[in-house]
Amino acid sequence: MTIGENIQTIGERIRAAEQRFGRELGSVQLLAVSKKHPAAAIREAFAVGQHCFGENYVQEMTEKAAELTDTGIEWHFIGPIQSNKTKAIAVTARWVHSVDSLKVAQRLSAQKPASAPAINVCLQVNISDEASKSGVSPSQVPKLARQIALLPGLKLRGLMAIPAPEHEFERQRAVFAQVRLLQQNLNAQGFALDTLSMGMTDDMEAAIAEGATIVRIGTAIFGCRNAINTGKMALTNPL
Ligand SMILES: *Cc1c(COP(=O)(O)O)cnc(C)c1O
C-alpha cells in the first residue's frame, strides 16, 4: 500500500465512523502524524490532498517545515513541550494540541510573530494514565482554560487527550466520553470550544463515536516508526 492509498483508506474509515455514529459527514478532520518519517513521505501525502501534519519533536518539525516551505502545509505540534522550545513552535505551528501549563501558553502567546494569525490551542488532558507526566488533570482544566482564554495571540479551541492503550472498544469509548463531558462542562461555563483532538490508529472509531473533531493518525498512513530515533530522519520509507 502506498501512502496515498493509506490516506484514502483512512478517509473511508473516518466517513464510515461518522455515518455509523450519527456524526455530520465531514465533521472529523484527519491530522497526519508524520513524526520519524522523512519529508519525502509528507510530500507523498500532500500530493493526494493531505494538508495538515502533526509533529512531536520541535527540531524535526522545524527541519521538515524548512524543506517543505513550497507546500503551504499546516503544521500541528502534538508532542510534549519544553518551555525553552516554545519560540520555534510559535513560529512554525498553526495549532498546538499539547499545551498543559500556563507558562507554556504565556510563552507561545508572547513569541507568536506579530504578523501571524492566532495560534490554535488545545489543552492536553491527562485523562486515564496517572503514570503519564503529560497533560493537565481534569480538575485543573477549567482554571487553566480561563487563564489561557485571556492571552492575546492564542485561540483556545478545545481539548486533546491520549488515553492509555485499551483494546476493547467500549472501554476506549468510555474514556473519550469523559473528555467530551469535560468539553461540554466548559462550554456550559461560557467557553465556545469546537475541537476535540482525540483518536489514533488503534482507537479512532471510539473517538469519533464520542465527538472527536480531529483524529491524529500516524501508523495507518506512514507505517511503523523506527524504534530508535537517532535524531536523523530516516532516509528510507519503512513501509
Ligand atoms: C504518534 C502520535 C500519534 C499517532 O499515533 P498512531 O498510533 O501512529 O496513529 C497521535 N498522537 C500523538 C500525540 C502521537 O504522539
The ligand as a Tripos MOL2 file, in Angstrom:
@<TRIPOS>MOLECULE
LIG
   15    15     1     0     0
SMALL
NO_CHARGES

@<TRIPOS>ATOM
      1 C1          2.4570    9.3440   17.4760 C.3       1 LIG1
      2 C2          1.2310   10.0470   17.8890 C.ar      1 LIG1
      3 C3          0.0120    9.8440   17.2110 C.ar      1 LIG1
      4 C4         -0.1580    8.8360   16.0940 C.3       1 LIG1
      5 O1         -0.2750    7.5630   16.6190 O.3       1 LIG1
      6 P1         -0.5300    6.2680   15.6720 P.3       1 LIG1
      7 O2         -0.8780    5.2100   16.6290 O.co2     1 LIG1
      8 O3          0.7420    6.0240   14.9280 O.co2     1 LIG1
      9 O4         -1.6500    6.6040   14.7740 O.co2     1 LIG1
     10 C5         -1.0640   10.5960   17.6150 C.ar      1 LIG1
     11 N1         -0.9900   11.4850   18.6190 N.ar      1 LIG1
     12 C6          0.1530   11.7120   19.2860 C.ar      1 LIG1
     13 C7          0.1900   12.7120   20.3620 C.3       1 LIG1
     14 C8          1.2910   10.9980   18.9410 C.ar      1 LIG1
     15 O5          2.4190   11.2000   19.6330 O.3       1 LIG1
@<TRIPOS>BOND
     1     1     2 1
     2     2     3 ar
     3     2    14 ar
     4     3     4 1
     5     3    10 ar
     6     4     5 1
     7     5     6 1
     8     6     7 2
     9     6     8 1
    10     6     9 1
    11    10    11 ar
    12    11    12 ar
    13    12    13 1
    14    12    14 ar
    15    14    15 1
@<TRIPOS>SUBSTRUCTURE
     1 LIG1         1 GROUP 0 **** ****
